């Protein structure tokens, strides 16, 4: 008999059962997703292929799918939740005609065409109607992901697609209730009516909460200024709403979408989106991998004519039904056909509905298990083909637009460029300056920018600070500046300047690093709350640093207006470390000199990032003297005058300190000089 320590060691030596499939899932999704991006293939396709490879029908790396399916369901919930946040009740109300008329017509036509087609092959009306329900549903997850990634959510195709998908999710409620009725043991019409009443009551309750309760509740949570608590509150709202709607027989997808609409009514919607987006990306990848795991390649190869026949039939039925439905709304042939190709696949909820039908004695097209496998194969393959179908729809849309004349083409190109340069519906500001933080320095800077009519946007996580800034009429984004989504919303990708007004060095560097990835050309100004090594700031992408322990509060404004090349309000922006003095040297811009590789000077390792010590020659300013040219020490930042100047302070500084190298800070001069070797070094290698 083993002792207790032996048992503990044995348990510790064997990995948990869930770990191997989890590692296989994440690693496969990463590797194939990476290859997809490198080959310019939509990552969704890569995730589906990853699922096919690691699934039980191929390599068998993941045989038990319970965990993957659970993660996949959460992925769909989070995806629909984020879409709901981005959408809002106001936008939903604007497309209600498309939802009710377009969506209703599209689902009805799809079911009717499928029923008619199967009846021609002798399939009974019950199983024909059941199969029509399955075909009528499109993949909300894939379509909305493609629209979001391409920035087309607010386009006519995006609006039409979302309207039809919303109606399909509503129709799922009725389908789930009707499928058992079509089977051998069906519920009574009274049971169906009662279930629909409960579903309607839940939806109304959610919408009331959106208007009355959620804004104030999220405001209270945001006042804690705790990202962890805020994220937990958002997750609880998302999953809790989905759970309540599921209890009433409404799909969890629709419940999650409604939860997003609830949060969208709060002023903290962008903050919520920034917090939850990383989780949504992770779980959505799990969803697409799980769908790929359903495909049995051996079945496809042995039943290729059947699978291809199902694919062709689904494409014809769905494209025809969707195009006719949108044409009836007078959206135009280009929008109708492009949307029809985008929605031509079978949706993920059809898998759930097929299980409900199987339990009720129904099968796909009356083919039993073979019909189920054919539908699964066709669904996965159509999902893989959806990005290509969407691209074909866009090309067709452009071709039809060009056929209508040059003016239409110019307008289409203009709209396309606008979608690329500026995200739709206020998702990005065309701000010249973005200010992160709301403290004393940010208040002074915002007042100066406003007085000078410089466009700017503020980012703050503090609800009281946001309310104060909004009361002054400033453009405010509520959220965490370390979230890429929040920085995008504030307009960082299009900004000329980002100011991290007052933050601890670690947080400031994190914000700067993320912002640099979004905008390679913008200047980044940091005012850290304590001293930090310039090397670390440079590595994070910072260009200018305002040191609060050396310079007065208004200094950030002086640095900003110098960067914008325009005068700021004289009462404050002239403040500097040298009162009453001004000069050609910007004391906030980091000098980061990178000597060319061919330089033979052995003292190059002494070079480090430095801040200029003064706006002119430091010692000349003290004694009231003048200079000819200026040099900055590349070891400590001392600014001194050249050998042509009366006092030759740069060389005197070298004599006192043994610092070997200086760089010219004269306009249009980029060389450096080594006193020890009497060597001039050519233009530096660009730092980025």
C-alpha positions, 0 to 999 in steps of 0.5 A: 500500500502506498503512503500518502506522500507517494500518492501525492507525488503520483498525482502531481506527476500526471497532468490533469485530464483537461490540460492536453486537449486544451494545449492542443486546441490553443496551440493548433489555433495559434499555429494555423491562425498564424499561417493563415495571416501570413498567407493573407487568409481570414483567421476564421478559416484557419481556426476551422481547419485547425479543428478539422485536424485535431478533432476525433475524425483526423489526428484525434488530439482532442477526443472529448469535446465537452470542454471545447463545446463549453468554451465554444458556447461562451465564445458565441455569447461573448461575440454577440455581447460585444456586437450588442455593445457596439450596436445600441438600441437606437441603431436597432430601432433604425433598422427595425423595418429590415429586421421585421420585414426583411428578416421575416421574408428571408426566413419564410422564403428559405423554409418554403423553397427548401420544403418545395425542393425536398417535396419534389424528391418525395420527402414528407412535409414534416421533415421538409419543414424541419430541414427548412428551419435548419437551412434558414439559419445563418452563422451569426458568429462568422458573419459578424466577425467578418463584418467587424474585421473589415469595418463594414458593420455600419455599411448597407451590407452590414446593416442588412446582414445584422437585421436578418441575423437578429430576426433569425435569432428571434425565429429560433425561439419559435423553431425550438418550440415547433420542432417537437410538435412536428415530431411524434410527441409534440407539445400543444398549441397552448404550450407553444403560446405560453413559451412565446409569452415568456420569451417576449416578457424576458425581452421586454424586461431586458430592454427596461433594465437597459434604460432604467437600471444598467446605466446607474449600476455601471456608474457605481461600479466604475467609481471603484476604479478597479478594472477587475471589479468592472470586468466581473460586473460586465461578465456577470451582466453578459452571462446572467442575461443569457441565462435568463433568456435561456430559461424562457426558451430564447437562444443564448445568442439573442440573450447575449446580444440583448445584454450588449444592448443593455450595456450600450446604453451606459456611458461606460460602453467603450470601457466595457468593450475594451475590457472584454475584447481579449476574452471574446477573441480567445473564446471565439477562436475556441468556437470556430475550432469546435465547429471544425472538429465536427467534420468527418473527412472520411464521410465527405470523401465516401459521400462526395456527391451527396455533400456537394449536392447539399452544398449547391442546394443550400447556396441556391436556396439561401442566395435566392431567398436573401436576394429577393427579400432585400430587393423587396426592401429596395436596397438595390441589387448590389447590396442584396446580392452581396448580403445574400452571398455573405449569409449563404452558409448554415448557422451554428445554432442549426447543430443544436436544432438538429439535435432537438429534431433528432430527439423528436424523431426527425432527420435531415431530409428524411435521410437519418444519420446520413442526412445529419452527417451530410448537413454537418459536412456541408455546414463546415465547408460552407463556413470555410468558404464564407470569407471567399463568398463574402469577397466575391460579394464585394467584387460583385457589388463593385462591378454593379456599382461601376456599371451604374456610372463613374459617379457611383464608382467615385462615391463607392471608393470614397466610402471605402476609404472612409471606412478604412481611415475612420471607423464608423459611427464614432468609433474613432476621433480625427483628433490632433491630440489625445490626452490620457489621464485627468489630473492637474496637468491634464486640466491645464493642458485641456484648457490651453488646447480648447482656448487654442481651438486644437481638436483633442480627445481625453481618455479617463477611467475616473467617472468623476473626472470624465463628468467634469471634463464632459461638463466643460464640453470636452470630447471624453472616452471613458476607459482604460488607456492600456486597452487597444480598443479604447485608444482606437476609439479616442483616435490614436491611430489618426492622432498627431500627438499622444500625451500621457499626462500623469501616470506611474512609469510602468503604466505610462510605458505600457500605454506608449507601447500599445499606442506606438503599435497603432501609430508609428508616426505620432509623437508621444509625450509622457509626464511620469509621476516619478523618475524613470530611466530614459532607456525604458521610455525610449524602448516603449516608443516615447519621444518626449518626457516632461519631468514634474520634479524639474518643471512646473505644471504647465510644462506639458502644454508648452511641449505640446504646442511646440510639437504642434508648431503653434503658439499656446496661451502665453499666460501658461504655456511659456513656463519652463525650467528656465524662467524668462528664457527661451531657446532652440533646444526642446528640453522635453525631447529625448535625444536618442542617438544611434551611431552608424555601424561603420563608425570606428569610434570605441566610445560609442558604448558611452552613448545613452538616451538623454534629455537636454539640460536647458533650452540653450547653453546651460552656462551661457544662460547662467552668466548672460552670455551668447553662443554660436552653435549648440551641442548636447552631451550624449552621456548626461544631456548637458547643453553647451556651446561649440568651439566657435563660441566665446566660452566653449562650454561643451569642451569645458564640460568634456574636460570636467567629466570625461564624457566623450561624445556630443551631438549637434542640436542645430537645425538640420544637423545630425552629426556627433563628435568625439572629443577623445578621438577628434572624430566626426560621426555621420548621421545616426541610424533611425531609432525606429 
